[in-house]
Amino acid sequence: MQSMLARIVRFLDSRWFIKGVFFTAFVWLSSRLLAFAAWARGEGPFVPRPEAVAGILPVGHFTSFFAWLKGGGWDTLLPAGLVIIIAALATSLLFKRGFCGWICPVGTAWEAAAALGRRLNGGRNIRMPRWLDIAGRALRYVIGIAFFAFVGLVSIEEAVGFRAIPYMWVADIKIIEGFLDPLYLLVIALVFVISMLLGPLWCRYLCPLGALYSAIGVASPCAVTRDDETCIDCGKCTRVCHASVDVQHAGTVRAAECDGCMDCVRVCPVDGCLEARAFGRVRIAPWVWPLLVAGLWFAIYLVAKLTGNWDTSIPADTLRQVIGSGLLEQQTPMF
C-alpha cells in the first residue's frame, strides 16, 4: 500500500502529470470539436464549439498575429488562436520553453514515445553523431526562419481578409478529422516508433514553432543553476536530460533545448547544487515550476475569457451552414 502511494506521489510530482493533464484536455476538446461538427451535419445533439483546439492552426493564426502586430487589429472572429500564441510566447520567455516542455500535445506525444524507448533500451535513446545533431538543430532554425518570414511578410490586407475566409473558421475541424484518416494514423505510428528509437526528432530538428520558443527561452530570467563548489561530478543531471543538455558542465543552463522539465534538479544527489532560480537569486522548487507555467497559461486564458477575447463571434448557425455546405470535404490545403 505504501509502495503504491509512493508511486502515486512520485507521478504527481513528475512532469508527466502536468503534461498528461494538458494532453488529455486536448484530446477531450478535440472530441468535443468533432461532436460540434457532427451537430452541424445534423448527426447529433448540439455541443458548444471549443476554441482551445485553435492552436493546431499555426499558419493561419500566426498570419493573423503578425497582422495584429503591424496594426491590422485584433481577430474578433477567432481570437483564441492569438491568445494561445501570446500564452505560448509568454511561458517560453519566462520559463524556458514552458509551452514545449509542459503544454504542447504534439511534444507530449513524441516525448512519451522517446521515454518509452528509453525504458525499453536501458535508459537511453540512440544518440545522433554530434555533427549530425548540430546540423539537425540548425535545420530547425532554417525552417523556423522560412516559416515566420512566410507568415510575417503577408500584407495586412491579405491577413485580415484571410480571417474572414469561411474555410479558416472550420480548418481546425478538417485537421482533426484528417488525424483519423487511416493513412495519417499509419504515419503517426511510424513516427512514434522512430521517436522511440531516436527521440522526439520533430521537436528537436523540424518544428518551426519549437525554433521560435527555443530562441525566446534562451533569454528567460528563470533557469537551472549549478554550484560548481558543491558539484560532485556524478553526471546524473546530464544523463537524465531528455534534451541532451550537458548540465554537468554548465554554470547556468541557457541551452536552447532546455524546456525546464526539472528532471536534472530532481535527480541531483547534492542539496542546493542544482536549483531553478529566477534572476539567479530567487529559488524555485521543482514542484513549483510547473505550477507557475500552468498558472501563467490559465491566467492568460481567464483574462481572455473574461474580456470576451476567447470565444468566437461567429454564430453557431453560421458555422453550421459552412460545414453543411460540404466545405470540409473539399480538397483545400490545411492551415
N, C-alpha and C positions, 0 to 999 in steps of 0.2 A: 504494500500500500504506500509506504513511504517512498519507495523507489519510483512508483508511478507518479506520485505527487511531485517528486523532484524533477522528473522528466517534463511534467506539465509546466512547472515553474521555469525551467530552462528554455522551453519553447516560447513561453510568453515573454521571456527576456531576450529572445533572439530576434534577428532582423526578419526572419521568415514569418513571424506573427503579423507584423505590420504590413509586410509585402503581401501576405496571404489575404489579409482583410481587404486591401485595395484591389487585388486581383479578383477576389470573389465578388466584390461590389461591381467591378467592370463586367464580369460575366452575367451577373444578375440584371444589370442595367441594359446590357445588350439583348437579353431575352425579353425585357420589357419593350425595347425598341422594336423587336420583331413582332411582339404582340400588338403594338400600335399599328405596324404595317398590316398585320392580319385584319385588324379592325377596319383600316382604310379600304381594304379589298372586300369588306363585307363578310369576313370569315371568322369573326369572333367579337367579343364584347369590347367596349371602349376601354383603352388603357392610356393614361396620360403619357405624352411623349417625353422620355428622359433626355436631358440635354448633355449630360456628362460624357456621352459617347462621342461628342463632337471632337474630342481630342484625336480621333483617328483620321482627321482630315487636315493634315499639315499644310498641303499646298494651298487649299482654299483659304484656310484661316490665317496662315502667315501672310498670304497676299493681302488679306483684309487688315491684318495687324500693321503691316508696313504702310498701307494706305492711311490708317489712323495716325501713325507717327508723322506722316507727311501732311497732315491736315485734312484728310478725307472724311473725318468724322467717325464716330463710334458705330459699330454694326448693331443696329437695333433689331434686325431680323433674326440673327443667330449669334447673340452676344456671348454665349457660353464658350465658344471657341476662343475668343480673345481673352476671356477671363482665365481659361486654362493655360494659355501661353504666358500670361503675366504671372500666374502662380508658379509655373514651371521655371520661369526665369528667376523669380524671387527665391524659391527654395534652392536653386542651383547656386545663386550668388551668395546666399547666407550659409548654406550647409553642404558645400562640396557635392555638386551634382545630386542634390537631395531628391530631385524628381526621378532621375535614372535609378538611384540606389534603393528607393523606398516605395515609389508610387507607380512608375510606368508598368503596365501589364505585359507589354511585349518583353521588356527587360526581365521581368519576373519569370516569364515562361522559359526564356533561354538560359537564365541563371539557374533555374530549377533543373534544367537538363544537364548543365555543367556540374551542378552539385551532385546529381545522381551519378554522373560519370565518375566523379572523384570517389564517391563511395564504393563504386564497383571496381575501381582501378587503384586501390591502395592509397587514396587520398590526393591523387593528382590527375589533372588533365594532361594531355600530350602538349608539351610546350613547343611553340614555333621557334625556329632559329632566330637569334637576336636580330639579324639584319632583315629577316622577313617580317618580324613583328614590328620593327620600326617602320618599314615600308607600308605595312598594312595600316598602322595608325596614321601615317601621313596621308594615305589614300582617303581615310575618313574625313580629314580636313579638306582635301581637294573636293570631295563630293559635297561636303557641307558648304564650302565657298561657292561652288557652282549652283547648288540648290538655292541658297539665300540670295545670290546675285539674280537668279531667275525670278524669284518671287518679289524681291525688293525693287527690281527695275520696272515692274509693271506700273503703268501710269495710274494716277489716282482715278481718273475717269473709268479706265478699264476695270480696276479693282473694285470700285464702288458698284459698277454695273454688274460685276461678277456676283456680288452679294444677292442681287435680285433675280438671278437665273433660277428657275424652279428646280433644275437638277441639283443645284447646290443645296437646296433645302432638304433633299432626301438622299444625298450621296452617302451619308453615314449608314442608312438602311441598306443601300446597294452593296456597300463594302462588307457589312456584317453578313448579309446573305451570301456574298461571294466566299466568305470564310468557310461556309458549309458545303461548298462545291467539292465533290469527291477528288478532283484533280488538285485543288488547293489543299485539301486535308492531307493528300499524299505528300505534297511539297512540305507542309508543316512537319509531318512525321520524319521526312528526310532531314530537314534542318535540325529537328530535335535530336536525332541520332548523331549528326555531325557535331552539334553543340555538346553532347555527352562526351565525345572524344576530344575535341579541341577547345572547348569552352565557348562562351557566347560570342561567336565571330561577328554576328550582325552588330552587336553593341560596340565591340572593340574596333572593328575595321570598316564598317559600312554605314552606320546610322548617321545621317546628316544632323539630326537633332542632338544626338549624343555629342557630336563635334562642337556644336554651339554651347551646350551645357557644360562640357568639359572645359572649354576655354574660359567660360564665365566662372566656373568653380575654382580655377587657379587663384582668383582674386578674393576668395572667400575669407572673411575675418575669423571664421571658425575652422580649426584644423587640428589634426593629431600632432602632438609634440613629443619628442623623445629626450629624456635626460641622459646625456652621454655618461655622466659620472656614475649613475646607478645601473646603467645597462650592463647585463652580463653576457651579451652577445650570444644568446641561446638560439637566435634565428627563428623562434616560433612565430613572431609577428610577420616576417616575410613569407614564411611557408604557408600561413593561414590566409594570406591575402588573395582573394579570388581575382583581383585585378592585376596581379603580378607586380605590385609596387615593392620596391626594396626599402621597406620601412626600417629595417635594422640599421641602415646607414644614413638615415635622414635625421636632420635636426627637427624641422617642421615639415610635415608631409604636404607638399604643394603639388604633387604629381597630378596631371590632368585626369588620369584614370581613377583616382581615389573618389569613391562615391559615399564616403562617410559611413560605411557599414558597421564600424566599431568592432569588427572581429579581432583586429590586432590588439586593441585595448583590452578586450576581454581575456585574451589568451596570455597576455604578458604576466609572468610569474612574480615580477617585482612591483610592489605597490608604489604608485606615483611615477614610475619610469615612463610609461606611455599614457598620455592623457589627452582628451579632446579639450581644447581651450578656445575661448573667444578672445580675439585680440591678443593672444599669447598670455593672458592673465587669468581670466575667469574660467574655472574648471567646469566642464560639462560632463556629468556622469554618463556612462554608456547607455543606460536605460532612459535618460532624459533626452538624448539627441533625437531619437525617432519621434518622441512626443513633440519636440519643437518643430520638426519637419511636418508632421501631420497636423499639428496645431496651426502652423502658418498657413498650410494648404486650406484647412477648413475655415480659418478666419477670413481669407480672401473670398472663399465661396460664400460665406454668410453675408459679407458686405455686399457682394454682387447680388445675392438673392434678395436681401432686404431693400436694396436700392432699385430693384427692377431691372438689373443688368445681367440676369442669368437666363430666364425663361424666354423662349422665342415669342415674338409678337405676331407671328403668322398664325391665323386661326386654324384650329384643328380641321375644320371643314374644308379650308383651302388646301391643306396638306392632303386631305382625303381625296380631293379632286385630282391633285397632281399625281398621287400614287395610283389612283384608279384609272388614270389616263393611259397607263402602261409605260410611263416614262422609265420606271426601274428596269423594265425588260429590254430597253433599247441598249445597243452596244455603245454606250457613252463612256469615255475614259474616266477612270476613278480619280477622285480628288482627295 
